Structures are given as C-alpha cells and as structure tokens.
C-alpha cells in the first residue's frame, strides 16, 4: 500500500488516515519532512500503528517516546541519524578536516528555515566554536528563496574561508548555479540533500564542482551489505540509491525480524521485539535508544562527506579512514 505525503502537512495527515483507517496496515515506513512527520504523529499514535521513519531528522519526532511512552511507543526512526547527531558529525568534520587538515578557521553557516535546521544550527554553531572555528556569519533563509546574491554578498563580507550549508527543501540547484556563476571566492559544503542525488552534478550543468556534501548512501565498505545493496539497487532500477532507500530496506528487515521473533503481528508484542533490534544494516549497525531513535557513531550509522569532482565523479573525503580521493578546490580558486 502506498500513499504520497508530499511536503504538505495536510496532505501528509490524509496519507496516514488512508493507510491506517482505510487500508488498516500493520506498519508504516516513510517520512521525509520533519514538519509533516510531526503533524502526522498524533494520527499515527491514535491509530496505534507502528511507524518506522526513514527520512525526517528532527529529534522532536522520537523525543515524544520518552516523554509519554504509552502514547508514542509506536514511533521509531531507522534513519537518517537525527539532526543533533548530524550537527555533531558536522562539528567533527569541521574540526578534523576544515581546521585540522586545511587550516580553514573562518566559517559561515547558512541553512533553510525549516524545523530540522532550527534544531541543528545552534548545536553546530556551539560545537564548531568549541572546536576552534571562528564562526563569522550565521543565517537561515526562506525555503522559497530564488535569488541568493544578497546572501552571498553578506557571506563574502564576513571574510569566511569556507561556507557550511544546511539544505534539504531549498533550491539547491539554483544555489549551486549562482555560486558557480558568481565565481564565488569561498568553497562550500555541508548537508545538501538534493546534492545526494546521483544526477545532481549533471542537473546543474557541472556547477556543483568541488562541493562537499554529507551523505549516508555512498558505495563504500561501511558494512558487508553496503556495496552489494548499492550495486543490486542500481541493477534493478537504473538509479543510484539515496539515504531513504538504505533506511527503507533496513526498516522492512527490522520489522520482519521483529515479527519473526514475536511469532505474531500483534502491535505491542512486535514493538517489544523492535526495541531489541540489533542487526547489520546497509550503512551501519541498527539499534534503537530509549527514545526509539537509531543510534549513531562508531559501528552505527555515520555521515560521510563526499565531493563532486570532474565529470560528475564523487570522492569520499571524510572520514579519513574511508577517503577515496584528494580534495579539489573550485576551478577559479585552484589556479
């Protein structure tokens, strides 16, 4: 059964009602926009249906499990790691790579004005500052922004040496093109969900060259399952998987294993078994914490920082242990 939640809360709520009231499903796998997911939660929990999130990152989604377990025990996040964990991963990248390897201390941070970014940026700013970065500029912009020239002018004036972006719903394509066309004197990278798409480089006419984008779905030996899944997905669909594909595959297997252990599809029994989940996933070991949030770091899921290079090739730059290429600068800065 499929229902399209879009990025609209009302449409998202109607999708949940369709699946729970009309189709009477035992489990829902999905989610992308944190604002939509948060709006859906009361309807999911009132239907007493297990929900395995694979796209939305706001910590508020699973925090409700700890706040009121009996009401919200149906909610789990299989992926991605939440915005707070992502902020910590960004901080480690800034500390280890930007500062430690490249000596780029002055940074600017911009992001779309969305719930998950509002959760992430304060943690990132604090962490980056404590790591020794000089955070020169921070601003959130409207997701409908189509002219980034005023914002780029402010960033240039800050004298930052690197621009950290936090984007998922905003016009990533437009931003990349305007950054390139301006021959902007500051390289950029961070979290750009649209840039995770395999066709992003070609879609923007190669103008994302040198962008460093965080990614969860990369063909690297993260676990024994990563590369075989990546290759099989591409063979079957003709496309490269993004992080929601990793999460959906893991969510379905986690639920199936929980049902098998429970020897039942009874919701409460399956929830208890889901809480015991410990399995090798596509991007890391899958286990849940006390809020039913997927664990992060170490053997669990981590963020990789991948750079767009010549001809649309991608190279893992961070963490260093998984590095597959040498970082490049924008063509106009490398001469």
C-alpha positions as CSV (number, residue, x, y, z in Angstrom):
1,X,0.0,0.0,0.0
2,X,1.3,3.4,-0.9
3,X,0.3,7.0,0.0
4,X,2.1,10.1,-1.1
5,X,2.5,12.5,1.9
6,X,4.3,15.2,-0.2
7,X,5.8,18.1,1.8
8,X,2.4,19.5,2.9
9,X,1.2,18.7,6.5
10,X,-2.5,18.4,5.5
11,X,-1.7,16.0,2.6
12,X,0.6,14.1,4.9
13,X,-2.1,13.6,7.5
14,X,-4.5,12.4,4.9
15,X,-2.0,9.9,3.7
16,X,-1.7,8.5,7.2
17,X,-5.5,8.3,7.5
18,X,-5.7,6.4,4.2
19,X,-3.2,3.9,5.4
20,X,-4.5,3.4,8.9
21,X,-8.2,3.8,8.6
22,X,-8.8,2.6,5.0
23,X,-6.0,0.1,4.4
24,X,-5.6,-0.9,8.1
25,X,-1.9,-1.5,7.6
26,X,0.2,-3.1,10.4
27,X,3.3,-0.8,9.9
28,X,4.1,2.4,8.0
29,X,7.6,3.0,6.5
30,X,8.3,6.5,5.3
31,X,8.7,10.2,6.2
32,X,10.8,12.9,4.7
33,X,9.9,16.4,6.0
34,X,10.2,16.8,9.8
35,X,7.3,19.4,9.9
36,X,5.0,17.0,8.1
37,X,6.1,14.0,10.3
38,X,5.5,16.0,13.5
39,X,2.0,16.9,12.2
40,X,1.3,13.2,11.4
41,X,2.4,11.8,14.8
42,X,-0.9,12.3,16.7
43,X,-2.8,10.5,13.9
44,X,-0.3,7.6,13.8
45,X,-0.3,7.1,17.6
46,X,-4.1,7.4,17.9
47,X,-4.4,4.6,15.2
48,X,-1.9,2.6,17.3
49,X,0.1,1.8,14.1
50,X,3.9,1.1,14.1
51,X,5.8,3.9,12.3
52,X,9.3,3.4,11.0
53,X,10.7,6.7,9.9
54,X,13.4,6.8,7.2
55,X,13.6,10.4,6.2
56,X,12.8,13.1,8.7
57,X,15.6,14.2,11.1
58,X,14.2,16.4,13.9
59,X,15.0,15.0,17.3
60,X,11.5,16.1,18.4
61,X,10.0,13.2,16.5
62,X,11.3,10.4,18.7
63,X,11.7,12.6,21.8
64,X,7.9,12.1,22.4
65,X,8.5,8.4,23.0
66,X,10.4,9.2,26.2
67,X,8.0,12.0,27.2
68,X,5.0,9.7,27.0
69,X,5.9,6.1,26.2
70,X,2.4,4.5,26.3
71,X,1.1,7.1,23.8
72,X,4.1,7.3,21.5
73,X,5.7,3.8,21.7
74,X,4.7,3.2,18.1
75,X,7.2,5.7,16.7
76,X,10.7,4.6,15.6
77,X,13.4,6.3,13.4
78,X,15.5,3.9,11.4
79,X,17.2,6.7,9.5
80,X,18.7,9.1,9.0
81,X,20.6,9.9,12.2
82,X,18.8,12.8,13.9
83,X,19.7,16.5,13.5
84,X,21.6,16.6,16.8
85,X,23.8,13.7,15.7
86,X,24.2,15.3,12.3
87,X,25.4,18.5,14.0
88,X,28.0,16.6,15.9
89,X,29.2,14.9,12.7
90,X,29.5,18.2,11.0
91,X,31.5,19.5,14.0
92,X,33.9,16.6,13.8
93,X,34.3,17.3,10.0
94,X,34.9,21.0,10.7
95,X,37.4,20.2,13.4
96,X,39.2,17.3,11.8
97,X,39.2,18.3,8.1
98,X,38.5,22.1,7.6
99,X,40.6,23.2,10.6
100,X,42.9,20.2,11.1
101,X,43.9,19.4,7.6
102,X,43.0,22.5,5.5
103,X,43.6,25.2,8.1
104,X,40.3,26.9,7.2
105,X,39.3,28.5,10.5
106,X,36.8,31.3,9.5
107,X,33.5,29.8,8.5
108,X,30.0,30.9,7.7
109,X,26.9,28.9,8.2
110,X,23.6,29.2,6.3
111,X,20.6,27.0,6.2
112,X,16.9,26.9,5.2
113,X,14.4,28.0,7.7
114,X,13.0,24.5,8.5
115,X,12.3,22.7,11.7
116,X,15.2,20.2,11.5
117,X,17.7,23.1,10.6
118,X,16.4,25.1,13.5
119,X,17.3,22.1,15.7
120,X,20.7,21.6,14.1
121,X,22.3,25.0,13.7
122,X,22.6,26.1,17.4
123,X,24.3,22.8,18.2
124,X,26.6,23.2,15.2
125,X,27.5,26.8,15.9
126,X,28.3,25.9,19.6
127,X,30.3,22.8,18.6
128,X,32.2,24.5,15.8
129,X,33.2,27.4,18.1
130,X,34.3,25.0,20.8
131,X,36.4,23.1,18.2
132,X,38.3,26.3,17.5
133,X,36.4,27.6,14.4
134,X,35.8,31.4,14.0
135,X,32.1,31.4,13.1
136,X,31.8,34.7,11.2
137,X,28.2,34.5,9.9
138,X,25.0,32.5,10.6
139,X,21.7,33.0,8.8
140,X,18.6,31.0,8.0
141,X,16.7,31.8,4.8
142,X,13.3,31.1,3.4
143,X,12.9,27.8,1.5
144,X,11.4,29.7,-1.4
145,X,14.4,31.9,-2.0
146,X,15.4,32.0,-5.6
147,X,17.9,34.9,-5.6
148,X,20.9,34.2,-3.4
149,X,23.0,37.2,-4.4
150,X,22.2,39.3,-1.3
151,X,23.0,36.3,0.9
152,X,26.3,35.6,-1.0
153,X,27.2,39.3,-0.6
154,X,26.8,39.0,3.2
155,X,28.9,35.9,3.3
156,X,31.7,37.5,1.2
157,X,31.7,40.5,3.6
158,X,32.2,38.1,6.6
159,X,35.6,37.1,5.2
160,X,34.8,33.5,5.8
161,X,37.1,30.9,4.3
162,X,34.5,28.1,4.0
163,X,30.7,28.2,3.7
164,X,28.8,25.5,5.5
165,X,25.3,24.9,4.1
166,X,22.3,23.0,5.6
167,X,19.7,22.4,2.9
168,X,17.0,19.8,2.0
169,X,13.9,21.6,0.8
170,X,15.5,24.7,-0.6
171,X,16.7,25.4,-4.1
172,X,20.0,23.6,-4.0
173,X,20.1,23.6,-7.8
174,X,19.7,27.3,-8.0
175,X,22.2,27.9,-5.2
176,X,24.9,25.8,-6.9
177,X,24.4,27.6,-10.2
178,X,24.5,31.1,-8.7
179,X,27.6,30.2,-6.5
180,X,29.4,28.9,-9.6
181,X,28.3,31.7,-12.0
182,X,29.5,34.3,-9.5
183,X,32.9,32.6,-9.3
184,X,32.3,32.9,-5.6
185,X,35.6,33.1,-3.8
186,X,34.6,30.7,-0.9
187,X,34.3,26.9,-1.3
188,X,31.2,25.3,0.2
189,X,29.8,22.1,1.6
190,X,27.8,20.6,4.4
191,X,24.4,19.0,4.2
192,X,22.6,19.3,0.9
193,X,20.0,16.6,0.5
194,X,19.3,17.4,-3.2
195,X,23.1,17.1,-3.9
196,X,22.9,13.5,-2.7
197,X,21.1,12.6,-5.9
198,X,23.3,10.8,-8.4
199,X,22.2,13.2,-11.2
200,X,22.7,16.4,-9.3
201,X,26.1,17.3,-11.0
202,X,24.6,16.9,-14.5
203,X,21.3,18.5,-13.4
204,X,23.2,21.8,-12.6
205,X,25.5,21.6,-15.6
206,X,28.5,20.6,-13.5
207,X,28.3,23.7,-11.4
208,X,28.4,21.8,-8.2
209,X,32.1,21.1,-8.9
210,X,34.1,20.9,-5.6
211,X,31.0,20.9,-3.4
212,X,31.4,18.7,-0.3
213,X,28.1,17.2,0.6
214,X,27.3,15.0,3.5
215,X,25.9,11.6,2.5
216,X,24.7,8.4,4.1
217,X,24.3,6.4,0.9
218,X,27.7,6.0,-0.6
219,X,29.2,3.0,-2.3
220,X,31.9,2.4,0.3
221,X,32.6,-0.6,2.6
222,X,30.5,0.7,5.5
223,X,29.2,-2.8,6.3
224,X,29.3,-6.1,4.4
225,X,25.9,-5.1,3.0
226,X,26.6,-1.6,1.6
227,X,28.2,-2.3,-1.8
228,X,26.1,-5.4,-2.7
229,X,22.9,-3.4,-1.9
230,X,24.2,-0.4,-3.9
231,X,25.0,-2.5,-6.9
232,X,21.8,-4.5,-6.8
233,X,19.7,-1.4,-6.4
234,X,21.3,0.2,-9.5
235,X,21.0,-3.0,-11.5
236,X,17.2,-3.3,-10.8
237,X,16.3,0.4,-11.1
238,X,19.0,2.0,-13.2
239,X,19.4,4.6,-10.5
240,X,21.8,5.1,-7.6
241,X,20.1,4.8,-4.1
242,X,19.8,7.7,-1.8
243,X,19.6,7.5,2.0
244,X,15.9,6.8,2.1
245,X,16.5,3.6,0.1
246,X,19.0,2.5,2.7
247,X,16.6,3.3,5.5
248,X,13.6,1.7,3.9
249,X,15.4,-1.6,3.2
250,X,16.6,-1.7,6.8
251,X,13.2,-0.8,8.2
252,X,11.5,-3.6,6.4
253,X,14.0,-6.1,7.5
254,X,14.0,-4.9,11.1
255,X,10.2,-5.2,11.2
256,X,10.2,-8.6,9.5
257,X,12.8,-9.9,12.1
258,X,10.8,-8.5,14.9
259,X,7.6,-10.2,13.7
260,X,9.6,-13.5,13.3
261,X,10.9,-13.2,16.9
262,X,7.5,-12.3,18.2
263,X,5.8,-15.1,16.2
264,X,3.0,-12.6,15.8
265,X,2.0,-9.3,14.2
266,X,0.4,-8.1,17.4
267,X,1.5,-4.5,17.7
268,X,2.5,-4.4,21.3
269,X,4.4,-7.7,21.0
270,X,6.2,-6.5,17.9
271,X,7.2,-3.2,19.5
272,X,8.9,-5.0,22.3
273,X,10.9,-7.0,19.7
274,X,11.7,-4.0,17.6
275,X,13.2,-2.4,20.8
276,X,15.6,-5.4,20.9
277,X,16.8,-4.9,17.3
278,X,20.5,-5.4,16.7
279,X,21.2,-6.1,13.1
280,X,23.8,-5.2,10.5
281,X,22.2,-2.5,8.2
282,X,23.2,-1.0,4.9
283,X,25.1,1.9,6.4
284,X,25.9,0.6,10.0
285,X,24.6,-1.5,12.9
286,X,20.9,-0.8,13.5
287,X,19.9,-0.5,17.2
288,X,17.5,1.9,18.9
289,X,18.0,4.0,22.0
290,X,15.4,4.6,24.7
291,X,13.5,7.1,22.5
292,X,13.3,4.6,19.6
293,X,15.9,6.7,17.7
294,X,18.5,4.9,15.7
295,X,21.9,5.0,17.3
296,X,24.8,6.9,15.7
297,X,28.6,7.0,15.6
298,X,31.2,4.3,15.8
299,X,29.8,1.0,14.4
300,X,26.4,2.6,13.9
301,X,25.3,5.0,11.1
302,X,27.6,7.9,10.4
303,X,27.8,10.8,8.0
304,X,30.3,10.7,5.1
305,X,31.5,13.9,3.3
306,X,31.7,13.3,-0.4
307,X,32.9,15.8,-3.0
308,X,31.7,16.4,-6.6
309,X,34.7,16.2,-8.8
310,X,35.4,16.3,-12.6
311,X,32.9,14.6,-14.9
312,X,30.5,14.1,-12.0
313,X,32.7,11.6,-10.2
314,X,32.3,11.6,-6.4
315,X,35.1,11.0,-3.9
316,X,34.8,10.3,-0.2
317,X,36.9,13.0,1.6
318,X,35.9,12.4,5.2
319,X,36.2,10.5,7.4
320,X,39.9,10.0,6.6
321,X,39.7,6.2,7.1
322,X,37.3,5.9,4.1
323,X,38.9,8.6,1.9
324,X,38.8,7.6,-1.8
325,X,40.3,10.7,-3.4
326,X,42.0,14.0,-3.0
327,X,40.0,17.1,-2.2
328,X,39.9,19.7,-5.0
329,X,39.1,23.5,-4.8
330,X,36.7,25.4,-7.2
331,X,38.5,25.8,-10.6
332,X,38.8,29.6,-10.2
333,X,40.5,29.1,-6.8
334,X,42.9,26.4,-7.8
335,X,44.9,28.3,-10.3
